[in-house]
Amino acid sequence: FSFSGNGAGTIGGQTGPFSCTFNGDDTVGTTQQSSGVFNGSCNTPCATVGITGTYTRTVAFWSAGATFTSGCLYGRSVAFTCVWVPTSAPTVVSYEMVCIIT
């Protein structure tokens, strides 16, 4: 899977716009559930930083834990709780991922 998203927030004392891009492999599971790893980068108010994490997916729900691997947020952890929302019909071939990040 590939994910790109953006939003405003505060992490590690850095407040402002964040945009992240992740890549992972969700083909290792079934339609009903999966788990694996992902990595990518985030543009933050202080710099572009690397991020890596693990995830679990049950049907349309995705949760993950990640750690920043470089730059001004190095070592900081974040958690994601997301849902995949279909953006095509009647045959679903694309989704939008809506997340709460803590």
C-alpha positions in Angstrom: 0.0 0.0 0.0 0.9 3.6 -0.4 -0.4 6.4 1.8 0.0 10.2 1.5 -1.7 12.6 3.8 -1.4 15.9 5.6 -2.8 17.8 8.5 -2.0 20.2 11.3 -0.8 19.0 14.7 1.8 19.0 17.5 4.5 16.4 17.9 7.5 16.7 20.2 6.9 20.5 20.6 6.7 21.0 16.8 3.4 22.6 15.9 2.2 23.2 12.4 1.4 21.4 9.1 2.6 17.9 8.7 2.6 15.8 5.5 3.6 12.1 5.4 4.0 9.4 2.8 4.2 5.7 3.8 4.7 2.5 1.9 4.0 -1.0 3.1 3.0 -4.5 2.1 -0.6 -5.5 2.9 -0.6 -8.5 0.5 0.8 -10.8 3.2 -2.6 -11.2 4.9 -6.2 -12.0 3.9 -9.1 -9.8 2.9 -10.2 -10.0 6.6 -6.9 -9.3 8.4 -3.3 -8.5 7.9 -0.2 -7.1 9.7 3.2 -5.9 8.7 5.6 -3.1 8.5 5.7 0.3 6.8 8.2 3.1 6.3 8.3 6.5 4.8 8.9 10.2 5.6 7.1 13.2 7.0 7.6 16.9 6.2 7.3 18.6 9.6 7.7 22.2 10.8 11.4 21.4 11.8 12.6 19.2 8.9 11.8 16.2 6.7 12.1 13.1 9.0 12.0 9.3 8.4 9.4 7.2 10.0 9.0 3.4 10.4 6.4 1.3 12.1 4.2 -1.8 12.4 0.5 -2.2 11.7 -2.4 -4.5 12.1 -5.6 -4.4 9.9 -8.9 -6.0 10.5 -11.2 -5.5 7.5 -11.4 -1.7 7.1 -9.7 -0.7 10.4 -6.0 -0.1 10.6 -3.9 0.7 13.7 -0.2 1.3 13.9 2.6 2.4 16.1 5.6 4.2 14.6 8.8 5.9 15.5 10.6 8.8 13.8 14.0 7.5 12.7 15.8 10.7 11.9 15.9 14.5 12.2 14.4 16.8 14.8 11.8 14.2 16.0 14.2 11.3 16.2 13.0 8.6 18.7 9.5 10.1 19.2 6.7 7.7 18.9 3.2 8.1 17.4 0.1 5.9 17.2 -2.4 5.8 14.4 -6.0 4.6 14.4 -7.5 4.6 10.9 -10.4 3.5 8.8 -10.3 2.8 5.0 -13.2 4.5 3.2 -14.1 3.3 -0.3 -13.8 6.0 -2.9 -15.0 4.0 -5.9 -18.2 1.9 -6.6 -19.7 -0.4 -7.5 -16.4 -2.3 -7.7 -14.1 -0.9 -4.9 -10.6 -0.3 -6.3 -9.6 2.8 -4.3 -9.8 4.0 -0.8 -9.2 7.0 1.4 -7.6 6.5 4.7 -8.9 8.7 7.6 -6.8 8.7 10.7 -6.5 10.0 14.3 -2.9 10.3 15.3 -1.8 10.4 18.9 
